């Protein structure tokens, strides 16, 4: 999918793994994607494309029992 996204100019995308509670942030750099960050737990991060958008992972993951 990365090549397809790059061909169509998708400037940033995220891959989330709820069970492991991590999110990989990728940004288009020329014709390829580079890793911007690997965020985990309840971390907060900013979008590359929308720098005023800060996402807190605390509200993304399902609540753990207990």
NUKE-691464 format. One record per residue: residue number from 1; residue in one letter; chain; x, y, z of N, C-alpha, C in turn. Coordinates in nm, 2 decimals. Each point is the difference from the previous one (the first is absolute). Layout:
% NUKE-691464
R   marmi   vomi   bado      n_X      n_Y      n_Z     ca_X     ca_Y     ca_Z      c_X      c_Y      c_Z
R     NUM      a      A        X        Y        Z        X        Y        Z        X        Y        Z
...
//
This chain:
% NUKE-691464
R   marmi   vomi   bado      n_X      n_Y      n_Z     ca_X     ca_Y     ca_Z      c_X      c_Y      c_Z
R       1      x      A     0.08    -0.12     0.00    -0.08     0.12     0.00     0.09     0.13     0.00
R       2      x      A     0.11    -0.01     0.06     0.09     0.12     0.01     0.02     0.06    -0.14
R       3      x      A     0.03    -0.09    -0.10     0.03     0.06    -0.14    -0.12     0.06    -0.05
R       4      x      A    -0.12    -0.06     0.02    -0.13     0.06    -0.05    -0.02     0.13     0.07
R       5      x      A     0.02     0.01     0.13    -0.02     0.13     0.07     0.09     0.10    -0.05
R       6      x      A     0.13    -0.03    -0.02     0.10     0.09    -0.05    -0.03     0.05    -0.14
R       7      x      A    -0.05    -0.09    -0.09    -0.03     0.03    -0.13    -0.12     0.11     0.00
R       8      x      A    -0.09    -0.01     0.09    -0.11     0.09     0.01     0.02     0.12     0.09
R       9      x      A     0.12     0.01     0.05     0.04     0.12     0.08    -0.05     0.00     0.14
R      10      x      A    -0.03    -0.11     0.06    -0.04     0.00     0.14     0.13     0.04     0.08
R      11      x      A    -0.01     0.11     0.07     0.12     0.06     0.06     0.04    -0.06     0.13
R      12      x      A    -0.10    -0.06     0.07     0.02    -0.06     0.13    -0.10    -0.11     0.03
R      13      x      A     0.04    -0.10     0.06    -0.09    -0.10     0.05     0.05    -0.07     0.12
R      14      x      A    -0.09    -0.07     0.07     0.03    -0.06     0.13    -0.04    -0.15    -0.01
R      15      x      A     0.08    -0.08     0.07    -0.04    -0.14     0.02    -0.01    -0.02     0.15
R      16      x      A    -0.12    -0.04     0.04    -0.03    -0.02     0.14    -0.02    -0.15     0.03
R      17      x      A     0.06    -0.04     0.12    -0.01    -0.13     0.05    -0.06     0.01     0.14
R      18      x      A    -0.14    -0.01     0.01    -0.06     0.01     0.13     0.04    -0.10     0.10
R      19      x      A     0.02    -0.12    -0.03     0.04    -0.10     0.10     0.13     0.02     0.06
R      20      x      A     0.10     0.05    -0.09     0.13     0.03     0.05     0.01     0.15     0.05
R      21      x      A    -0.11     0.07    -0.02    -0.01     0.14     0.04     0.12     0.09    -0.06
R      22      x      A     0.02    -0.02    -0.13     0.10     0.09    -0.06    -0.05     0.05    -0.14
R      23      x      A     0.06     0.11    -0.04    -0.04     0.06    -0.13     0.12     0.05    -0.07
R      24      x      A     0.02    -0.04    -0.13     0.11     0.03    -0.08    -0.05     0.12    -0.09
R      25      x      A     0.08     0.11     0.00    -0.03     0.12    -0.07     0.09     0.01    -0.12
R      26      x      A    -0.05     0.01    -0.12     0.09     0.01    -0.12    -0.04     0.12    -0.08
R      27      x      A     0.10     0.06    -0.06    -0.02     0.12    -0.09     0.07    -0.02    -0.13
R      28      x      A    -0.06     0.06    -0.10     0.05    -0.01    -0.14     0.13     0.09    -0.01
R      29      x      A     0.10    -0.06    -0.05     0.13     0.07    -0.02     0.05    -0.04    -0.14
R      30      x      A    -0.03     0.09    -0.09     0.03    -0.03    -0.14    -0.10    -0.10    -0.05
R      31      x      A     0.05    -0.12    -0.05    -0.09    -0.11    -0.05    -0.02    -0.11     0.10
R      32      x      A     0.06     0.02     0.12    -0.01    -0.11     0.11    -0.04     0.06     0.13
R      33      x      A    -0.04    -0.09     0.09    -0.03     0.04     0.13     0.11    -0.01     0.10
R      34      x      A     0.01     0.09     0.09     0.10    -0.01     0.11    -0.08    -0.01     0.13
R      35      x      A     0.06    -0.07     0.10    -0.07    -0.01     0.13     0.03     0.13     0.08
R      36      x      A    -0.11     0.06     0.04     0.00     0.12     0.08     0.01    -0.03     0.14
R      37      x      A    -0.08    -0.10     0.04     0.00    -0.04     0.14    -0.07    -0.14     0.03
R      38      x      A     0.04    -0.05     0.11    -0.06    -0.13     0.04    -0.05     0.04     0.14
R      39      x      A    -0.13     0.02     0.02    -0.06     0.05     0.12    -0.08    -0.12     0.07
R      40      x      A     0.01     0.00     0.13    -0.06    -0.11     0.07    -0.07     0.05     0.13
R      41      x      A    -0.07    -0.10     0.06    -0.07     0.04     0.12    -0.10     0.11    -0.01
R      42      x      A     0.01     0.10     0.09    -0.08     0.12     0.00     0.07     0.12    -0.06
R      43      x      A     0.10    -0.02    -0.07     0.08     0.11    -0.06    -0.09     0.10    -0.08
R      44      x      A     0.05     0.12    -0.02    -0.06     0.09    -0.09     0.10     0.04    -0.11
R      45      x      A    -0.06     0.02    -0.12     0.09     0.04    -0.11    -0.07     0.09    -0.09
R      46      x      A     0.08     0.07    -0.09    -0.06     0.10    -0.09     0.01    -0.06    -0.15
R      47      x      A    -0.10     0.04    -0.07     0.00    -0.03    -0.14     0.10     0.08    -0.08
R      48      x      A     0.07    -0.06    -0.10     0.09     0.07    -0.08    -0.08     0.10    -0.10
R      49      x      A    -0.10    -0.05    -0.05    -0.08     0.07    -0.10    -0.09     0.11     0.07
R      50      x      A    -0.05    -0.03     0.11    -0.08     0.10     0.08     0.06     0.02     0.14
R      51      x      A     0.10     0.09     0.00     0.08     0.01     0.12    -0.07     0.05     0.12
R      52      x      A    -0.12     0.06    -0.02    -0.08     0.04     0.12    -0.08    -0.11     0.05
R      53      x      A     0.00    -0.12    -0.06    -0.08    -0.12     0.04     0.09    -0.08     0.09
R      54      x      A    -0.03     0.00     0.13     0.07    -0.09     0.09    -0.09    -0.11     0.04
R      55      x      A     0.04    -0.12    -0.01    -0.08    -0.12     0.03     0.06    -0.07     0.13
R      56      x      A    -0.09    -0.02     0.10     0.04    -0.07     0.12    -0.05    -0.14    -0.02
R      57      x      A     0.10    -0.10     0.01    -0.04    -0.14    -0.02    -0.09    -0.05     0.12
R      58      x      A     0.00     0.07     0.11    -0.08    -0.04     0.11    -0.15    -0.02    -0.04
R      59      x      A    -0.05     0.09    -0.09    -0.14    -0.01    -0.04    -0.02    -0.09    -0.12
R      60      x      A     0.11    -0.06    -0.05    -0.01    -0.08    -0.12    -0.02    -0.15     0.03
R      61      x      A     0.07    -0.05     0.10     0.00    -0.14     0.03    -0.12    -0.04     0.08
R      62      x      A    -0.05    -0.12    -0.02    -0.11    -0.04     0.09     0.05    -0.01     0.15
R      63      x      A    -0.09     0.02     0.08     0.03     0.00     0.15     0.03    -0.15     0.04
R      64      x      A     0.11    -0.01     0.07     0.04    -0.13     0.05    -0.09    -0.04     0.13
R      65      x      A    -0.04    -0.12     0.01    -0.08    -0.04     0.11     0.08     0.02     0.13
R      66      x      A    -0.07     0.03     0.11     0.06     0.01     0.13     0.02     0.14     0.05
//
